[in-house]
Amino acid sequence: MITINNEPKAYTPIFLGTTQHSLRLSLQILIMVGMKLNDEIVETYNVTVSAIELGQLPNIGNEIAIDEITGSELSGFKAKLKQSDAQMQNTASTELEKLVDLKNVGRYQLLKGKNMMTQDMNTLEFDANNLKYVRQILNASQDSLAKRLKITRQTVNRFETGEQKISNKFLDKLLGAYPELAESIEVQFDWVSLTFPDLTSKQVIADVLRLQENLFLERPTSQNFYTREMAFAGEKNIYIQDFAPVKNPETQAVDQKFGTTLYLTGKGTRLFEKALLEQNMNWRDFFEKARLYRGHLTRLDIAINDKWGLLNMNDLVKAVQEKRFWSKSKSYAVHGNVDDGWTVNFGKSPFVIRAYDKHKEQANKGYDTDVKTRVELELHQDKAEHVIDDWFNNDKRLVNITFDILYTYLWFTSGKIEDQQLKSDTVRDEIEAKVDPIPAWSLLTALGKKMKFVREPKKQSVERIDKWVLQSVVPSLAVLKKTGHWHEIIEAINTVELSAEHEKLVMATTKNAITQASKQLNINFEKPTKKYNEDDEQGKGA
């Protein structure tokens, strides 16, 4: 007897083997299970199961101790295993030990359910202290703020003393009056990777990404158990890894293993957003489409870009060093220095919060950016999937979900947090009631929900080569020109043979459209850096 989506079935689950997709580095593996009835397999399911709970794999054809299967073809199926009385007792003892360890550590965490990332999220409202800090960074008096908003000074004063609650209507009016404040924070995806158990890389390119295959360079690889890699423009910005077809020397038949992983790096997400623009799609459309092909997120990075410099990394690092912070994770690390920029990490995979000096990081690479400080949520496997589920199923803006997570998992304070407060059962409430937050962090988390989730489509460029030539090669070329060797350089440039990587880079850079869709759409591609508001369902410019 087994329960399938809450419906009891008189089936006996039989183990039919693992899939190639299960070779990924994960504690969640994908197996095939047959439903046996009257000595016949009447149904089969590809289900995700915990490798820890499963233990040693049974032999193919043997019964497997699955108690329940839930899910759908669209979102995938998950299996729960039966537990013996001894296993249940051992599990309860282990969880009790974990709870004792957490309390002894002095860092408060919730032993939350494994299946929800965003349940019981805390929210932060824009309050009187946030308004005072806004006036401070705007260098505005109560009088000047009141005139700008066309309200009385007394009203502003009532807001700042807490006599009158700050409404969403007032906050919208404030952001409308100060556009520099409204544009100070942006949210965007900075890394996306998905696995597709039933596709090859060429199918991902043609059917999921809908990019032109001739813009990809095919080459061998040995990473992540795969044997083939398809790289857009020959670079590792948009690339797909899978298994190259193998010909049987005896039968000459071609064997094609399925299973592939798509990677969109930070730059790759910007390049792919151009493809989304050409196809008149947004990220939500893309993830819905990926799920139709049984795509499962393996990593999702959500970047919060502080373009004003509300956050000062020196202040955050000092707060960490002085233990003036609260985090649900007891793991944290500080890297870098004042000159090159700081990075602070909280937590470990599958969920990390990272804050770093984006402007200095880019300057060290020879690039410029209008982002001062960046805070990233790095989510892996089911943690990433749960955020997308919450976005799809609860009709929430991704910006709201992002800042609810940030506020729930991390908090910086201006004053010292006493040890007894960290050991309290109501530690978060205790800290917020007795210790003032760092004003900038409080404002970021309170104001963030009013900001935009943006797409910033960009063309493939040769900027990297251009910078290297200007900085490292041009001085030497000038010497050769002045010493009469210039004609040799020109002849060499005209006769040189480009590598396959360089040929793809040239092709991807000179092609105006990276998909076929632009032939039917009237889109102006002359402004590739124009930003688009993801929350605008029509995909119009932000």
C-alpha angles and dihedrals in degrees: 000000000000134000117231113189090338093309116116113231128189091228131129111219113229125194110239099175142269125292126238087248088068091075091083116109100262141118087226111075131187117233136172117241126190124209108226120204123169091348093307131105102235099171139013130206133192101217136180113231135176110262089207094054092042094050113176113019114248121234116272109269095027125116116265123210098241114150102178141013123198134176140055141261088261099053098022132247129274128198132211119207127222115249127211119228090256092051092049091050091048091049092051091049092050093050091049091052090050090052092051091048092052093052092047092050090060094227116116117228134161117236089223126183114276094234102059128066100175105032117128093010117179118231131206124211125210104259143180094279091052090053092050090051091048090054089049096053091042089050088228129146122220088257095052092044091050092050092048091051093039094236132114124275088235089061091053089049092051089052092051095047092048094243090121124037117238108242130207088246091059092046091052089050091050092051091046092053094047108040091174087064093045091054097042096095129041133176123212141155112263103178132017128177127172135180122218112195096192103042141077123224092258090053090051090052094047103036108024104029095024091208126148107271092211088068090065127085116217117214139154122264139177098198122124092001091294125127103201136048130193111199124190109236087354091284132112097246100094110016140149128207124202142130121298113228114260125211117223105233092211102045098021086224116146115237114205118188116203129221127089143178125219119208125197109180124197091279090036092060090055092049092047090049086065088056090049089052091051090051093045090240136129131208093270090056090049096051091047088052092047090055090055085063091047091254114172123197115241095175137008124178117194112196124205106201116205102199097170098053095245088152121059112201092207088059093048093048091049090051090052093048091050092045092242094145141081122215134172087223119069089204120090138147137190122212135177134025143257095272101045096032136261131263124194122190126195119192134357135258129330087040128022131167112205130186121187145155101265095179094055092042091056093042089056088057093048096255134118128223137174090222112101102182130007130203115195133195106206110195127181134197114327093005088063093044092052092055091052090046090053090048093051103036104040099042092238128151110249088230091061092049091048096053093041088057092046093050092045096050105035137032132170123205136201094219135048118279110226119230093239090056091056090052094049120111088230095043098147093050091044093053096046091048096049108024124056116232125236099273094225093052092046091050092047093054095041097044096038096082090064092056129094133261101220142192117212107190116200136181124242106264141184091227092126092056092041092055093047092050094048094047102036111017108036096069090054091046090053090056091050091049093052092047094053101257097111095106090057090055092050091049091049092050091050095049103037117117114227121226121243089259092053092047091055091047091053092048095048092046097049098041112094095204124042092189133043092240097084090070088072100035128077099224129150106231094176089089103055094160095058110123125229127205108236091204089062103092091201091059093232121160116282 
